[in-house]
Amino acid sequence: MSEINPNEVYTTNEARDILKVSNSTIKRLLKKGVLRANKVGGQYRVLGKELLRLVSPKIERRAVGAYQRLKKKVKNKIKNW
């Protein structure tokens, strides 16, 4: 795998290859705003720093923490039924 350059601009296909995800996953990430990109000439372009932000361990920890908080709320809600 090549190193992600934070100042380089990547196409969605290049970003997909770097992240090793499917085309539908890239579309979902863009639509939900998880992966920020700019539209240029009808096609999305992703900055390298956005790819690095997405795969950083800090983001992963925040996502896991959010999931755990949501899971706890759901369990407490169900327990009261």
QUIVEN-V460233 format. One record per pair of residues at least 6 apart in sequence whose C-alpha atoms are under 6 Angstrom apart, sorted by the first residue. I is the first residue (numbers start at 1). J is the second residue. D is the distance in Angstrom with one decimal. If there is no record, write none. Layout:
i->I j->J d->D
i->I j->J d->D
This chain:
i->5 j->48 d->5.5
i->6 j->48 d->4.0
i->6 j->49 d->4.1
i->7 j->48 d->5.8
i->8 j->47 d->6.0
i->8 j->48 d->5.4
i->9 j->46 d->5.6
i->9 j->47 d->4.7
i->10 j->45 d->5.6
i->10 j->46 d->5.0
i->11 j->45 d->4.9
i->29 j->35 d->5.3
i->37 j->45 d->5.5
i->37 j->46 d->4.7
i->38 j->44 d->5.5
i->38 j->45 d->5.3
